[in-house]
Amino acid sequence: MLGDVNAMRKQAMQIQQALEKEEFEVRQGGVRVVINGNQNVKVVEIDGASQEDVKRAINEAIKKSQQAAASKLAELSKTMG
């Protein structure tokens, strides 16, 4: 049982490291936002955009990142279970 937990922890860390390298880009209404898999904002470009456009673009980029993380964790749980 302990071996399974350690293997799962190791795989989760590998997934996290892989996600760190991924980038998620969203463009909305003159705003471009790029975040990495850790949900850190890497790029924000604004071309005549309103604050609402910026907020929507950031939230969409975070959503994409969360979906990718959930998908990878679902794959991990299938292999463990």
VMD Tcl script that draws the C-alpha trace (Angstrom):
set ca {
  {0.00 0.00 0.00}
  {2.80 2.43 0.92}
  {4.49 1.64 -2.38}
  {1.31 2.60 -4.23}
  {1.14 5.91 -2.39}
  {4.78 6.67 -3.14}
  {4.33 5.74 -6.80}
  {1.24 7.92 -7.02}
  {3.08 10.84 -5.38}
  {5.98 10.42 -7.80}
  {3.62 10.39 -10.80}
  {1.78 13.45 -9.47}
  {5.09 15.30 -9.19}
  {5.97 14.30 -12.75}
  {2.61 15.59 -13.96}
  {3.16 18.86 -12.10}
  {6.59 19.25 -13.69}
  {5.13 18.55 -17.13}
  {2.36 21.09 -16.56}
  {4.93 23.73 -15.55}
  {6.31 23.50 -19.08}
  {2.91 23.85 -20.77}
  {1.52 27.23 -21.70}
  {-2.12 28.19 -22.18}
  {-2.96 31.16 -24.38}
  {-6.24 33.02 -24.67}
  {-7.12 35.98 -26.89}
  {-10.28 37.99 -26.24}
  {-11.22 41.47 -27.34}
  {-7.69 42.76 -27.93}
  {-6.24 40.98 -24.88}
  {-3.73 38.16 -25.01}
  {-2.94 36.21 -21.83}
  {-0.47 33.36 -21.50}
  {-0.16 31.33 -18.30}
  {1.78 28.19 -17.46}
  {0.45 24.99 -15.94}
  {1.08 26.35 -12.46}
  {-1.34 29.13 -13.32}
  {1.34 31.81 -13.24}
  {0.71 34.62 -15.70}
  {3.56 34.75 -18.22}
  {2.26 37.32 -20.74}
  {-0.47 39.96 -20.74}
  {-0.84 42.04 -23.89}
  {-3.56 44.67 -24.12}
  {-4.56 46.44 -27.32}
  {-7.23 48.99 -26.45}
  {-8.96 46.53 -24.14}
  {-11.22 47.21 -21.20}
  {-10.53 45.89 -17.71}
  {-13.37 43.40 -18.20}
  {-11.65 41.99 -21.31}
  {-8.46 41.47 -19.32}
  {-10.29 39.75 -16.48}
  {-12.18 37.43 -18.85}
  {-9.01 36.48 -20.72}
  {-7.09 35.68 -17.53}
  {-9.96 33.61 -16.15}
  {-10.24 31.68 -19.42}
  {-6.50 30.92 -19.41}
  {-6.72 29.66 -15.82}
  {-9.70 27.50 -16.77}
  {-7.71 25.91 -19.61}
  {-4.85 25.17 -17.23}
  {-7.19 23.62 -14.65}
  {-8.80 21.42 -17.31}
  {-5.40 20.13 -18.42}
  {-4.42 19.36 -14.82}
  {-7.71 17.56 -14.15}
  {-7.30 15.49 -17.31}
  {-3.78 14.42 -16.39}
  {-4.81 13.54 -12.84}
  {-7.75 11.52 -14.16}
  {-5.32 9.55 -16.33}
  {-3.14 8.95 -13.26}
  {-6.05 7.69 -11.18}
  {-7.03 5.25 -13.96}
  {-3.54 3.74 -13.96}
  {-3.54 3.46 -10.16}
  {-6.97 2.07 -9.81}
}
mol new
graphics top color blue
foreach p $ca { graphics top sphere $p radius 0.5 }
foreach p [lrange $ca 0 end-1] q [lrange $ca 1 end] { graphics top cylinder $p $q radius 0.2 }
display resetview
